[in-house]
Amino acid sequence: GDNNSGGGGGSADGRTPRGRRGGANGGGGGGGEEDEDTAMLVEPQMRSDRAYLDLGCGVTQLLTENRIYRRQNDWRDRSFLEPSEAHKRFVLPPSEHLDMPETGLASRYCHTSINKFRFPVFAIKWSPEGRRLITASQNGEFTLWSSFGFIADKTIGGQNIVRCMTWTNSGDFMLTGDMQGVIKYWNPQMRLQKEIEAHSSPVRGVSFSPSDLKFVSASDDVSIKIWDFETARDEMVLRGHGFDVKAVEWHPSKSLILS
């Protein structure tokens, strides 16, 4: 259309090309409604066949149960489950079946996830809330995996080769020990907070005391060290093995260390 026409809009049949409305200086007309309709169209999404794991069903059922009183892990307080698909929503998490430990066994293969770069995995831990899995590979990278979609959410590189990791009982910090004998403090967002030169050889294990005030580390330098978590100072060195110490664990409720 020309500069004074109001209806046409730039093409011989009166339709406006996509992305333009009306004439150059004229009013809107012809193709305005068509452009708006076109812009509202949404491309159909392809259906994904990726496997997902719903971890909230049992926990939700536990939180929504209406119980006046409750005995600790007692079968008399649990409803009977029929062997039917309709009863899947009544399944409780394994922590509610301590009298039946077989309910906590992994009996079905779920998924195999492969990292972008294939390297051996030396350490693996769940995040405190259970939504992510953290792996440490030989190339010095942390990989954060989604526990629902089995996909890698984030990769953190530039680290030494990590051989062990553990969370505090409160879930506020994570400790890692690497091949250089260095122990590092990490927050739940996987940001480095502190690092200490703990051993002269690779750190093979770290474990927290029940109060989180102290932790113990084991190394190939034939020693076990007990540390103060706040000050990062070693308070005691144990050399009873006389050889490389490959694993160490603090008792969950007592002042006992197993190595």
FENMOQUI-V459630 format. One line per field, one symbol per residue. ss: DSSP state (2 for helix, 1 for strand, 0 for the rest). psi: psi as a letter, one per 30 degrees, with the letter a starting at -180 (. if undefined). burial: # if it has 9 or more other ideal C-beta (glycine too) atoms within 8 Angstrom, else .. Layout:
ss: ???
psi: ???
burial: ???
This chain:
ss: 0000000000000000000000000000000222222222000000000000000222222222000000000022200000002222220002220000222200000000000000001111110000011111100001111100000111110000011111100000111111000111111000011111100000111111000001111110000111110000111111000000000011000000110
psi: laffkfechflegfkklkflkaaegalkbdgeeeeeeeffkkkkkkkkgkklkjffeeeeeefgkjkelkkjhkffgklkkkilffgefgkllffghffifffgkjgkkdlkkklekjlkkfkkkklefgflkkkklfggkkkkkkfefhlkekkjaglljkflllllffgflkkkkafggkkkkklfghkkelkkjelflkkfkkkllffgfllkkklfgglkkklkeefhkkfkkkhfeglkjflkkkkfflhkkk.
burial: #...#####.#...##...####..#..####.##.................#.#.###.##...........#............#...##...##.................#...#.###.#.#....######..#########.#.#..##..#.########....######..#######..#.....#.##.##########.#.#######.########..#.....#..#..##..####.....#.#
